[in-house]
Amino acid sequence: MHTVSIENCPSYSQNDVKVALENSFKNLGGLEKYIKKGQRVFLKANLLKKNRPDDAVTTHPSIVEAVANAIKAIGAMPIIGDSPAGPFSQRALKAIYESTGMIDVAARTGAELNYDTEEVLVKIPDGKIIKQATFMKALMECDAIVSMPKLKTHGLTVYTGAVKNQFGAIPGLVKAGYHLSMPDVKDFSDMLIDINTILKPVLTVMDAVVAMEGNGPSAGHPKKVGLIISSDDVFALDTVATSIIGLKNQDVPTVFMAQRRDLGRIEDIKITGINVEDAKIDDFDIPTLRGFSVTEKIPPFLSRYLDRHVKPYPIFHHDTCKSCGICVSNCPPKALKMVENKPVVDLKACIRCFCCQELCPHKAVSIKKPSIAKLFYR
């Protein structure tokens, strides 16, 4: 049995966050149950790219600061970090730490910022899709991991939360290889589940104070939710968090595929704090659902046809585009090229990972759903 705590947090003020976290930790049996004096604890925030905290793209610094202070009070050392998209370099990390407010958090709390860019190959003996993976060495060498995801929508996986946040443990450009080798969302989701079975954060603290709805995970709109959701299990947290924003298990591939492995089943979850029904958001804007639970039931040859001709695809708004080329340089299948200084996509090569939409700093990429797709996607 795993526990999920839902606590109201009306703002990012340190007082509101501190009270919500104190209640959350109490609901979970106390922070000392998970963190011990003298440990080095990796705070795996969602630091996708260089965004300001108010953009609702990254984990808010107020929550990272409060968790870091709580860990320091126990006598442990928090190490703040992530491996964002793009090059995994000290220069890139410094720029992201600065824009997301993490440099200030480290200065105020005495927490460390991770600048170690070494990688380590780790065996995943019980993996269904992968039997090994490359992770950040700094994360793997810590005594404990506290995952700190942001509640957001996502073009590929519909929702990104606790399970998807751990993909950031894979160094920068290495992520592209996983997208390329696993273009099917079911396989990609199973891969995410595999890496979570080996990483196993001792705690997950989700920033759902201001979430992102719509064209997430970076081009959507901030949405006030007013919650901090915490758990001792990533799969349990995602099961509860997705229900709060109106998603069913079969709508979210990471949740659906996890429950096929008996992970995150609602009957195995104890919910504490406020009532889940009181926490639900009725008007949360969800992106196009991919319909994977429908298409997996049809013959493979027809499924492949639907993948080519029916499923959503990226479109590029050249009037908004600044010709920075980030989408082109980060496209896993190299399906993008610059034509007259603007990105153009080869849809035959496109694997619909939507990394282009995720990483565009100017919100110049959106996802188009063909009219016929309404028969298979909603």
C-alpha positions as CSV (number, residue, x, y, z in Angstrom):
1,M,0.0,0.0,0.0
2,H,1.4,3.4,-1.0
3,T,0.3,6.8,0.3
4,V,-0.5,9.9,-1.7
5,S,-0.9,13.2,0.1
6,I,-3.0,16.1,-1.3
7,E,-2.6,19.4,0.4
8,N,-3.9,22.9,-0.5
9,C,-1.2,25.5,-1.3
10,P,-2.9,28.7,-2.4
11,S,0.4,30.5,-3.5
12,Y,4.1,30.2,-3.8
13,S,4.8,32.3,-0.7
14,Q,7.3,30.5,1.6
15,N,4.7,30.4,4.4
16,D,2.0,28.7,2.2
17,V,4.5,26.3,0.8
18,K,6.1,25.5,4.2
19,V,2.7,24.8,5.8
20,A,1.6,22.6,2.8
21,L,4.8,20.6,2.9
22,E,4.8,20.2,6.7
23,N,1.3,18.7,6.4
24,S,2.4,16.6,3.4
25,F,5.3,15.1,5.2
26,K,3.2,14.4,8.3
27,N,0.6,12.6,6.1
28,L,3.4,10.4,4.8
29,G,4.8,9.5,8.2
30,G,7.4,12.3,8.6
31,L,10.3,13.4,6.4
32,E,12.7,11.5,8.8
33,K,11.2,8.3,7.6
34,Y,12.7,8.8,4.2
35,I,15.8,11.1,4.7
36,K,18.5,10.4,7.2
37,K,21.1,12.7,8.8
38,G,24.3,12.8,6.7
39,Q,22.7,11.7,3.5
40,R,23.3,13.4,0.2
41,V,19.9,13.9,-1.4
42,F,19.4,14.6,-5.1
43,L,16.4,17.0,-5.7
44,K,15.4,16.0,-9.2
45,A,13.4,19.1,-10.3
46,N,11.8,19.6,-13.7
47,L,14.2,22.1,-15.3
48,L,13.2,21.5,-18.9
49,K,14.7,24.6,-20.3
50,K,15.5,28.3,-19.7
51,N,12.2,29.6,-18.5
52,R,11.2,32.0,-15.7
53,P,9.4,30.4,-12.8
54,D,6.1,32.3,-13.6
55,D,6.0,30.5,-17.0
56,A,4.9,27.3,-15.2
57,V,7.3,25.2,-17.3
58,T,9.7,24.3,-14.5
59,T,9.4,23.3,-10.8
60,H,8.9,26.5,-8.9
61,P,11.9,27.6,-6.8
62,S,9.8,28.3,-3.8
63,I,8.9,24.6,-3.5
64,V,12.5,23.5,-4.1
65,E,13.7,25.9,-1.5
66,A,11.2,24.7,1.1
67,V,12.1,21.0,0.5
68,A,15.9,21.9,0.6
69,N,15.4,23.7,3.9
70,A,13.5,20.7,5.4
71,I,16.3,18.3,4.3
72,K,18.9,20.6,5.7
73,A,17.1,20.7,9.0
74,I,17.4,16.9,9.3
75,G,21.2,17.2,8.8
76,A,21.3,16.0,5.2
77,M,22.6,17.8,2.1
78,P,20.3,18.6,-0.8
79,I,21.8,18.6,-4.3
80,I,19.6,20.4,-6.9
81,G,19.8,19.2,-10.5
82,D,18.3,17.9,-13.7
83,S,19.5,17.1,-17.1
84,P,17.5,19.3,-19.5
85,A,17.2,18.8,-23.2
86,G,20.1,19.7,-25.4
87,P,23.8,19.5,-24.5
88,F,24.5,18.3,-20.9
89,S,27.3,20.8,-20.1
90,Q,28.2,23.0,-17.2
91,R,27.5,26.1,-19.3
92,A,24.0,24.9,-20.2
93,L,23.3,23.9,-16.6
94,K,24.4,27.3,-15.2
95,A,22.1,29.1,-17.7
96,I,19.1,27.0,-16.7
97,Y,19.8,27.3,-13.0
98,E,19.9,31.0,-13.3
99,S,16.7,31.4,-15.3
100,T,14.7,29.0,-13.2
101,G,15.7,30.6,-9.9
102,M,17.8,27.6,-8.7
103,I,21.0,29.7,-8.2
104,D,19.1,31.9,-5.7
105,V,17.6,28.8,-4.0
106,A,21.1,27.4,-3.5
107,A,22.4,30.7,-2.1
108,R,19.6,31.0,0.4
109,T,19.6,27.4,1.6
110,G,23.2,26.2,1.3
111,A,22.1,23.5,-1.1
112,E,24.5,22.3,-3.8
113,L,23.8,22.7,-7.5
114,N,24.9,19.8,-9.6
115,Y,27.5,20.6,-12.3
116,D,28.8,17.1,-12.7
117,T,28.1,16.1,-16.3
118,E,29.6,12.6,-16.1
119,E,27.4,9.6,-17.2
120,V,27.1,6.1,-15.9
121,L,25.6,3.0,-17.5
122,V,23.2,1.1,-15.1
123,K,21.7,-2.3,-15.5
124,I,17.9,-2.7,-15.4
125,P,17.6,-6.5,-14.9
126,D,13.8,-6.4,-14.6
127,G,13.2,-4.0,-17.5
128,K,10.5,-4.8,-20.0
129,I,11.8,-2.6,-22.9
130,I,15.3,-1.8,-21.8
131,K,17.9,-3.7,-19.8
132,Q,20.2,-0.8,-19.2
133,A,20.2,2.9,-19.3
134,T,22.6,5.9,-19.1
135,F,22.0,8.2,-16.2
136,M,23.6,11.2,-14.6
137,K,26.4,9.9,-12.4
138,A,25.8,12.6,-9.7
139,L,22.2,11.4,-9.3
140,M,23.2,7.7,-9.0
141,E,25.9,8.4,-6.5
142,C,23.5,10.2,-4.0
143,D,22.1,8.3,-1.1
144,A,18.5,9.2,-1.9
145,I,16.4,10.9,-4.7
146,V,13.5,13.3,-4.1
147,S,11.7,13.8,-7.4
148,M,10.1,17.2,-7.8
149,P,7.9,17.2,-11.0
150,K,5.6,19.9,-12.3
151,L,2.0,19.0,-13.2
152,K,1.7,19.6,-16.9
153,T,0.2,18.4,-20.1
154,H,2.4,16.8,-22.7
155,G,2.1,16.3,-26.5
156,L,3.5,12.8,-26.5
157,T,2.3,11.3,-23.2
158,V,-0.7,13.5,-22.7
159,Y,0.4,14.2,-19.1
160,T,3.9,14.7,-17.5
161,G,4.3,14.1,-13.8
162,A,6.2,11.8,-11.5
163,V,7.1,9.0,-13.9
164,K,8.0,11.3,-16.8
165,N,10.1,13.5,-14.6
166,Q,12.7,10.7,-14.2
167,F,13.4,10.8,-17.9
168,G,15.5,13.9,-16.9
169,A,17.9,11.6,-15.1
170,I,19.1,10.6,-18.6
171,P,21.8,13.0,-19.8
172,G,20.9,15.7,-22.4
173,L,21.3,14.5,-25.9
174,V,21.2,10.8,-24.9
175,K,17.4,11.3,-24.6
176,A,17.1,11.7,-28.3
177,G,18.3,8.1,-28.9
178,Y,15.4,6.8,-26.7
179,H,12.9,8.8,-28.6
180,L,14.3,7.6,-31.9
181,S,14.4,3.9,-30.9
182,M,11.0,4.0,-29.2
183,P,8.7,6.1,-31.4
184,D,5.6,4.2,-30.3
185,V,4.1,5.9,-27.2
186,K,3.4,2.5,-25.6
187,D,7.1,1.4,-25.8
188,F,8.2,4.9,-24.7
189,S,6.0,4.7,-21.7
190,D,7.2,1.2,-20.8
191,M,10.7,2.5,-21.0
192,L,9.9,5.3,-18.6
193,I,8.4,2.7,-16.3
194,D,11.6,0.6,-16.6
195,I,13.8,3.5,-15.5
196,N,11.5,4.3,-12.6
197,T,11.8,0.7,-11.3
198,I,15.6,1.3,-10.9
199,L,15.7,4.9,-9.8
200,K,13.0,4.7,-7.1
201,P,12.8,8.1,-5.5
202,V,12.2,7.9,-1.7
203,L,9.7,10.7,-2.1
204,T,8.0,12.6,-4.9
205,V,6.8,16.2,-4.3
206,M,4.7,17.6,-7.1
207,D,4.4,21.3,-7.8
208,A,0.7,21.6,-8.7
209,V,0.3,25.1,-7.3
210,V,0.3,26.5,-10.8
211,A,0.2,23.7,-13.4
212,M,0.4,23.9,-17.2
213,E,-2.6,23.1,-19.4
214,G,-3.2,23.0,-23.1
215,N,-0.1,22.8,-25.4
216,G,2.3,21.5,-22.7
217,P,4.9,20.8,-21.6
218,S,6.3,24.2,-22.5
219,A,3.9,26.1,-24.8
220,G,0.7,25.8,-22.8
221,H,-0.9,28.1,-20.3
222,P,-0.4,28.4,-16.6
223,K,-3.4,27.0,-14.7
224,K,-4.0,27.7,-11.0
225,V,-4.6,24.4,-9.2
226,G,-3.4,25.3,-5.7
227,L,-2.1,21.9,-4.6
228,I,1.1,20.1,-3.5
229,I,0.8,16.4,-4.2
230,S,3.3,14.1,-2.5
231,S,3.8,10.3,-2.4
232,D,6.2,7.6,-1.5
233,D,5.6,6.1,-5.0
234,V,5.7,7.7,-8.4
235,F,3.1,5.5,-10.0
236,A,0.6,6.1,-7.2
237,L,1.1,9.8,-7.4
238,D,0.4,9.9,-11.2
239,T,-2.7,7.8,-10.8
240,V,-4.1,10.3,-8.4
241,A,-2.8,13.5,-10.1
242,T,-4.3,12.5,-13.5
243,S,-7.7,11.9,-11.9
244,I,-7.6,15.4,-10.4
245,I,-7.3,17.0,-13.8
246,G,-10.1,14.8,-15.3
247,L,-8.0,12.1,-17.1
248,K,-8.9,8.4,-17.0
249,N,-6.3,5.7,-16.6
250,Q,-6.6,4.7,-20.2
251,D,-6.0,8.2,-21.4
252,V,-2.5,8.4,-20.0
253,P,0.0,5.9,-21.5
254,T,2.4,6.0,-18.5
255,V,-0.5,5.3,-16.1
256,F,-2.2,2.7,-18.4
257,M,1.0,0.7,-19.0
258,A,2.1,0.9,-15.4
259,Q,-1.2,-0.5,-14.2
260,R,-0.7,-3.4,-16.6
261,R,2.3,-4.2,-14.4
262,D,0.2,-3.8,-11.2
263,L,1.9,-0.5,-10.5
264,G,-0.2,2.5,-9.3
265,R,-3.5,0.7,-9.0
266,I,-6.0,2.8,-7.1
267,E,-6.9,-0.1,-4.8
268,D,-3.3,-0.1,-3.6
269,I,-3.3,3.6,-2.8
270,K,-4.2,5.4,0.5
271,I,-5.1,9.1,-0.1
272,T,-4.5,11.5,2.7
273,G,-4.9,15.2,3.2
274,I,-7.8,16.8,1.4
275,N,-10.5,14.7,-0.3
276,V,-9.6,13.9,-3.9
277,E,-13.1,14.9,-5.0
278,D,-12.6,18.3,-3.5
279,A,-9.3,18.7,-5.3
280,K,-10.6,17.9,-8.8
281,I,-10.4,20.5,-11.6
282,D,-13.3,20.4,-14.0
283,D,-12.0,22.7,-16.7
284,F,-8.4,21.6,-17.2
285,D,-7.5,21.9,-20.9
286,I,-6.1,18.6,-22.0
287,P,-4.2,18.2,-25.3
288,T,-5.3,15.9,-28.1
289,L,-5.5,12.4,-26.7
290,R,-3.5,9.9,-28.8
291,G,-6.0,7.0,-28.6
292,F,-3.2,4.4,-28.0
293,S,-5.5,2.2,-26.0
294,V,-7.8,2.0,-29.0
295,T,-5.2,1.5,-31.8
296,E,-3.4,-1.2,-29.9
297,K,-6.5,-3.4,-30.3
298,I,-6.4,-3.4,-34.1
299,P,-4.1,-5.3,-36.5
300,P,-0.5,-4.0,-36.7
301,F,-0.7,-3.2,-40.4
302,L,-3.7,-1.0,-39.8
303,S,-2.1,0.6,-36.7
304,R,0.9,1.5,-38.8
305,Y,-1.4,3.1,-41.5
306,L,-3.1,5.2,-38.8
307,D,0.3,6.2,-37.4
308,R,1.3,7.5,-40.8
309,H,-1.9,9.2,-41.9
310,V,-4.1,9.9,-38.9
311,K,-2.2,10.7,-35.7
312,P,-1.5,14.4,-34.8
313,Y,1.6,16.1,-36.2
314,P,3.6,19.3,-35.5
315,I,3.0,22.5,-37.4
316,F,5.3,25.4,-37.4
317,H,4.2,29.0,-37.2
318,H,6.7,30.9,-39.2
319,D,5.3,34.3,-38.2
320,T,6.2,33.5,-34.6
321,C,9.4,31.6,-35.3
322,K,12.7,33.4,-34.6
323,S,14.8,31.0,-36.7
324,C,16.9,29.9,-33.7
325,G,17.2,26.3,-35.0
326,I,16.7,24.7,-31.6
327,C,14.0,22.4,-33.0
328,V,16.2,21.3,-35.9
329,S,19.2,20.5,-33.8
330,N,17.2,18.6,-31.2
331,C,15.0,16.5,-33.6
332,P,15.8,12.8,-32.8
333,P,15.0,11.4,-36.3
334,K,16.4,14.5,-38.1
335,A,13.0,15.1,-39.7
336,L,13.5,18.9,-39.7
337,K,15.6,21.2,-41.8
338,M,15.8,24.9,-42.2
339,V,14.4,26.2,-45.6
340,E,14.8,29.9,-46.2
341,N,15.7,30.2,-42.5
342,K,12.5,28.5,-41.3
343,P,11.9,24.9,-40.1
344,V,10.2,22.5,-42.4
345,V,9.2,19.0,-41.3
346,D,9.3,15.8,-43.3
347,L,6.2,14.0,-41.9
348,K,7.3,10.6,-43.3
349,A,10.4,10.8,-41.1
350,C,8.7,12.5,-38.1
351,I,8.1,10.1,-35.2
352,R,5.7,12.5,-33.4
353,C,7.8,12.8,-30.3
354,F,7.0,16.5,-30.3
355,C,10.5,17.4,-29.0
356,C,10.3,20.4,-31.4
357,Q,7.1,21.7,-29.7
358,E,8.5,20.9,-26.2
359,L,11.8,22.8,-26.7
360,C,10.7,25.8,-28.8
361,P,11.5,28.9,-26.7
362,H,9.0,31.0,-28.8
363,K,5.9,28.8,-28.7
364,A,6.1,28.6,-32.5
365,V,5.1,24.9,-32.7
366,S,1.7,23.5,-32.1
367,I,0.1,20.1,-32.7
368,K,-2.4,19.6,-35.5
369,K,-5.1,16.9,-35.4
370,P,-6.4,15.8,-38.8
371,S,-10.2,15.7,-39.2
372,I,-10.3,11.9,-39.7
373,A,-8.4,11.6,-36.4
374,K,-11.6,12.3,-34.5
375,L,-12.6,8.7,-35.2
376,F,-9.6,7.5,-33.2
377,Y,-8.4,10.4,-31.1
378,R,-10.3,12.8,-29.0
